[in-house]
Amino acid sequence: MFGLSKKDGTLFLVVIGMTLFAPILLNPFPEGSELAQFNAGYPDLMQRFVIFGIFAIGFNILFGLTGYLSFGHAAFLGVGSYAGVWMLKLLTMNVVPAIMVSVVVAGLFSALVGYISLRRSGIYFSILTLAFAQMSFALAYSVLTPITNGETGLQLALDDPRILGVSQVNGSIPPTNFFGFEMRDGFTLDIASWSFTFNVGYYLCAAIMLIAFYLSIRIFRSPFGIMLQAVKTNQQRLRFTGVNTRPYTLAAFIISGMYAGLAGGLMVAMDPLAGAERMQWTASGEVVLMTILGGAGTLIGPVLGAGVIKYFENIFSKINDNVLYNWFSFMPDALQDAFVFMIHPFIGKGWHLTLGIMFMLVIICLPGGVVEGGQRIAKLFRRKKSGPADSGAASLPNSTPAE
Amino acid sequence: MKVFDKGVSRRSLMKGGVALTAGLAAPHFFTRSAHAYLNEPTGSTVTLGFNVPQSGPYADEGADELRAYELAVEHLNGGGDGGMMNTFSSKALKGNGILGKKVEYVTGDTQTKSDAARASAKSMIEKDGAIMITGGSSSGVAVAVQALCQEAGVIFMAGLTHSNDTTGKDKKANGFRHFFNSYMSGAALAPVLKANYGADRKAYHLTADYNWGYTTEEAVRTSTEAMGWQTVQTVKTPLAQTDFSSYITPVLQSDADVLVLNHYGGNMVNSLTNAVQFGLRDRMVNGKQFEIVVPLYSRLMAKGAGANVKGIFGSTNWHWSLSDPGSQAFVKSFGSKYGFPPSQAAHTCYVQAILYADAVERAGTFNPCGVVEALEGFEFDGMGNGPTLYRAEDHQCFKDVLVVKGKENPTSEFDLLEIVEITPVAQVTYEPNHPQFAGGQLGTCNPGA
């Protein structure tokens, strides 16, 4: 199916199912219940899940396949975002040109950065990419203020030209759309006390994510992908046999840069603002965390990792002491205070701490990330049923992450 | 790269394309048309969104803002001693919530990043059904979130944001600012500086390299030049800079006799400390004592810079030592709840929450367009800054501005600033189309429906 092996095909179908029904799957708790706090099925977060999924899939093509650890991928996301917003400002509020130009501009920029950085490997490569990203951030933050609007971030204004569209509708900036379908539109399905929101923007992102995911499977399974894995396993040996590895690594770098640009373009298509912080080293570090947390070198891992991190950032950071007191309201006062005091450091602004602890646990106990956890569980069940069988999860033979 | 050589036939591609088009062409429904406006509260409660920096460089201010909001919610729901609701000139609020609905709130972390702040505000609007977003401690975030609220169709009540742009070129119909701005700082400071340091001075500016720094530098430079000062040089410093020695040395070599530090927060603490260490304050230039000026002061900054702030002039929106009944009532109820006096960030956030609630009561609806109408041109008193006007043209509050000075003999860790002058509102008022504010349009209010 789709030219995929049976295993990959099944995985792809599962991913399709998950993205299509995400608005339902992510809202398991009824509205108004105490646990509704943990629902993640609102448009903004679902969009973030798939957009950062794309970003991580792209990063994984570079890091998972070639082992080159880029510490500056956020720069491509940022460049793509700025290009996208400029398209929305100058051309039209249709998101298609914005997304396409984001990909192209990010691709060109990554060709430049890749051409220079790939002269070195290992830690030197990482530091070079980090330097480029920080340089881009500094430029966007101050020197290039006329283009990037500095710290405030580039956003739409009522007097933008928009050659193929309108500048304003009744004193408001028109919303971003896909051939007339507004990104923020959607409908809400109320079943009993559950409420599911189906959003146009999310489904556009989801469709693009599926295409991106499909492409990444094809790249992983292609001769080109095998070559990249050979680079990761032993680049020196490859050179001795007369293979010039640079074109392969550069191609992988550019592809992954274009993925990042695509993510940036989608971000501004959903929410037309590009801030310089998008390029900061913390943002670059985040995608590394996503990939490792989910499982570097696996197909689905980066998407899961992106989901976990965005979930923590958006859901845990919003739990405050008030919410905690509500949860423990059945307890006597003293006990309630004690519980809130104990949990307080891990919620609200402490979400970084919770994420850090979880990251450490995953890396120490499951070096292959969340995917390895899934594999182990699957194995456990399969053994009970029909004795030992090969672990059917869809991943490459998972070597330890290089560098 | 033989990636596409098999598998994707033209037929399957066409099929996929048709399916995709069919899916997208399916009739789409508007959630927003079901209500008159976005997030209309239908139950017995109404949800407000408090979006403040809980991590990052302004976490201290954010924590204080959150305290103020909690206090405001308590007062709106009829708890506590009522604080400034008792001194407020409008008596529409009855202490039974807003329009009889109990006030609830959700909180979020802006991280002082535009992106994170917008994500957090979006989740409040989409997930929690917040009808109003308020808070923030930097202009970049305020401008970004204000634009988001305009697009989404909820009201934004800005927290601490001092850049001219918030109600200048980036003003929005759904956004309101109570805090003062760079222009007002310049206009209030200039006469005091002239009175104390004379009209013949040469100023050297160090400016934080971002939006707020630019507008503050421009405002102070314009006001001081108008009274006869010369500007020797203006130098931009990176926001992440922690050691300013390399920027202070050139000051020593110039013939400037005043150093203006357009820095805020940790930047200002570090640059001022460096300047004092280099002996700038003991210097004599052109037969005059060398002086340092800090356009925007806050108590939290004064605390960070310690003894170095003694005698240094600056401006501030509000200070807890003000003796009017409104300020006293606020300091009393804040102090008795938390044990220390509120900062200016806490004050402006508290006032914004009360003003919003009052506007809803007067409008009789939560509809953002009704609220905008009720706030535009609204005149009030008793909120700590004397008679105040919410100007309809740019949604900026016009009120007295305080010029303060680092106290020589502080009596406690909170008693660091003394009020030099309360600059009357007439002196800091400007035309809506003033060059420092030109270029933006309010647009029309957006109820999100």
Interface residues (C-beta under 8 A of the other chain):
Chain A: F2 G3 L4 N39 Y42 P43 D44 L45 R48 A138 Y141 S142 G150 E151 T152 G153 Q155 L156 A157 L158 D159 Q168 N170 G171 S172 I173 P175 F178 F181 R184 D185 G186 F187 T188 T197 V200 Y203 A207 L215 R218 I219 S222 P223 F224 A251 D271 L273 G275 E277 R278 E313 N314 S317 K318 N320 N322 G348 K349 W351 H352
Chain B: M1 K2 V3 F4 K6 G7 V8 S12 L20 G23 L24 H28 F29 F30 T31 Q54 S55 A59 Y105 V106 T107 G108 D109 K113 S114 D115 A116 R118 A119 S120 K122 S123 E126 K127 S138 S139 G140 V143 A144 A147 L148 Q150 E151 A152 D165 D170 A173 D209 Y210 N211 W212 K236 P238 L239 G440 Q441 L442 G443 T444 N446
